[in-house]
Amino acid sequence: MNNLTLIIPAKDEEESLPFVLNELKSYSYDILVVLHPSDKKTINVIKNFDIEIVYQKNHGYGDALITGIHNTKTDYCCIFNADGSFKPDELDLMMTKITNNNLDLVFGSRYSKNGKSDDDTLITSIGNYVFSSFGKIFFKLKINDILYTYVLGKTEKLYNLNLESKDFRFCVELPIKAKRNNYQVDEIGCHERSRYAGQKKVNAFKDGLLILIKMMKLYFN
């Protein structure tokens, strides 16, 4: 599947990223790892892999994804975690969904049919339910897992959204702007595995507050 690029933001993922890249060796996707030049440990552990590394000028999860989108050369791209939580065998299902139904974006969901999570906590599941409900009520979104950024889409469509969020607010900016641009969107159930190593980058309360403020700004603008 050489028409698909996996965009992997990989800040401080020196323990888990080699595991992910080894798992992906049996697939024919292009791989683009996005890192900051200061992350020497992660850079060093992947120097022998046949992948492309793109260096972000700024910091943050959203900034890494925006950098990746702007450097993708294939027709399709997919946000893919560096922590081992995403299952690569679900990519074929997402690609089939998007091409057979002429969609612009396909979102993975832990809470749709056949979806589940080995890594969710009570706090994160409640938070996601609240934000996903806000998305449905205030923005008419039709996705059940707004904070799960396992997203495959047409590269040109993602580029044209002019995404701006440099941090985890990217998670809600993407589907909301896609809705406002009348993109054709659907979701499939996905199985989130426990992360392979290291610590989660998300701070449930701090990032949750920032996401809420972002949603309010998008609603009133």
C-alpha positions, 0 to 999 in steps of 0.5 A: 500500500504505497499510497499511504504514509504513516505519520508517527509523532514520537517525542521521547519514545525511544523505548517503544518506537523500535517495537512499533517500527519492527511491527510495521516491517511486514507492511508496505506503508511509507513511514514518516517519523516526526521528532524535534532535533533535541530528542537525541535518544529517540533519534539514535534508536531508529537510525538504522530503520528504513524510514524518513525522519522529519524534524519539527521546528517547534514543539508539541503533539499537534505541531508534529502532526501538522509538520507530518501532513505538510511533508507527506507525498502520498495521496493518503496519510494516517496518524499513527502512535509511537507507543504501540497502542495502535494495531497496524492490521486495522489500517487495511480496514480503514483504507477499504472504508475510505476508498469504497465509500469515497470518504475524506476521513476515517476515524478509529473509535474505541467505543464503536462496534468491535472497538475496545481499549486496554489502556483506558482509565475511568478518568480518560473514558469519562473525559472522552465521553464528555468531549465526544458528547459536546462534539455531537451536541454543539458541532453535530459530529458523528464520531464516538471517540473524539480524543482518539486520533487514529485517523486516516484521510486524504492528505490534500483534505487534511492539508486544506484544513489549515490546522493550527493547534500545536498541542493535544487541542489538535484532537478536537480541531481536526474533526470540528474543522472537517465538519465545517468544511463538509468533509465526508467522514465515518469511523470504524471500531478499533482495539487500543492496546496498552502502550508498550513502554514509557509514560503517557504524554497527556495530562488528563486535567491540564490538557482536558481544560485546554481542549474544553477552551478550544472547543468553546473558541471554535463554537463561538468563532 
